[in-house]
Amino acid sequence: MTDVRIIAYEALLDIENNRSPLAGTKDVLAKYSYLDKNDRGFLKRLIEGTIERRITIDYVLDLYSKVPVTKMKKQIRTILRMGTYQILYMDVADFAAVNETVKLAKKKGFSSLSGFVNGVLRNILRNRHGIAWPEKGADIIKYMSVMYSCPEWIVKKLIDEQGESNAGTLLELSVSVRPVTARVNLSKTTVSEALKGCNGRASDVCGCAIVLEDYDTVPDIPAFADGRICIQDISSMLVGIVAGIGINDTVLDLCAAPGGKSLHAADIAGSGRVIALDVSENKVAGIRENVARCGFTNVDVSVADATVYNSEFYEIADVVIADVPCSGLGVMGRKNDIKYNLTEDSIRKLTELQRSILSNAVRYVKPGGVLMFSTCTCSYEENQGNMRFLTDECGLTPVDFYDLMPDRLKCASAKEGYVQLYGSDALTDGFFIGKLLK
């Protein structure tokens, strides 16, 4: 019988040893695809949750262990993190959370430390309803860091730039269970038809979206398999919704993988043309796969580095989409390891990269055309700072798109050509959209 806790332990240790991306979880799940739905769900949640809640867990371990987390063997630290996550956040029987974790320690060759593991976890179990969490009023940065498991420097940055309330909304989103949404290809079907054969409901936020519920794997959903829907967050759908794409327009998507925005543009553009580009053959292969699945014939897909100017695309597009690489602070809940690997210097370098892409993007827009600039972050220099770059240095003009926004997501800044979403009520990811006219 396969022990899912051992699989999770080995995956977590590999991530810590190699700082490999959490995307490796997908490889683990693919390797053990023979496991039943419940075991795969348990495995996924244990791996991702233990990473997501690392700062919170380490805070608790330091309260109830005589050995500080930083002094523990990394193997024991990983085992204790797994056990603590099960106690605090999973629907696992108390005895199983403790006993199975102790067994794991023994199975991995740490019998001499199994008593230590048992003692720490039982101590946490006894005190879990009386944990001395940081006081919000005494130190808001420390409080948010521990409660939302986010490095203090990121918490401070978000509070300084976005305000305490918006920072709290975004951080709460990062540790919340998120719905999975899909966009319906309305040129091929209707929302009601797409919902047949799958568990889901029509979104009450966006007319082309559905919310998927209680499914095993995405490829098993009939409407996905036959190309009637694409997995896409509502925030990403907004780019196509507010762009104002015409039925004969040429749309250039510079950083297109996995292809959601390109496919949305293709769905809207009708007899128009969509050019979808990305930097590697691997990324482009994923776009091609999605284009083929959806059956669109108006999408051309190629490998291209968006930081390198290509004269072939000079003033070719009515709409250019530049969803640039970013720090990902708006999707920390979907990519749980981002926050631990990010640095202030990496944000600075990302901003430089973004501006090299945006400088080229401007040159690809036809006079009178539109640049759609987006990120999945909430970092001032990557968002509002780049808007200022596009207006002050590139000569573009912000476009009012307030009336095009779904009613539940309307905000005053859309009249000024941009929106910063924080994921309020878990309706969207944290996301930024700017619309500018050339």
Secondary structure, DSSP 8 states (H G I E B T S, - for coil): ---HHHHHHHHHHHHHHH---TTHHHHHHHHTTTS-HHHHHHHHHHHHHHHHTHHHHHHHHHHH-SS-GGGS-HHHHHHHHHHHHHHHHS---HHHHHHHHHHHHHHTT-GGGHHHHHHHHHHHHHHGGG-----TTT-HHHHHHHHTT--HHHHHHHHHHH-HHHHHHHHHHHTS---EEEEE-TTT--HHHHHTTSSEEE-SS-TTEEEE-S-S-GGGSHHHHTTSEEE--HHHHHHHHHHT--TT-EEEETT-TT-HHHHHHHHHHTTSEEEEEESSHHHHHHHHHHHHHHT-SSEEEEE--TTS--GGGTT-EEEEEEE-----TT-TTTSTTHHHH--HHHHHHHHHHHHHHHHHHHHHEEEEEEEEEEES---TTTTHHHHHIIIIIT--EE---GGGS-GGG--GGGGGTEEEE--GGGSS-SEEEEEEE-
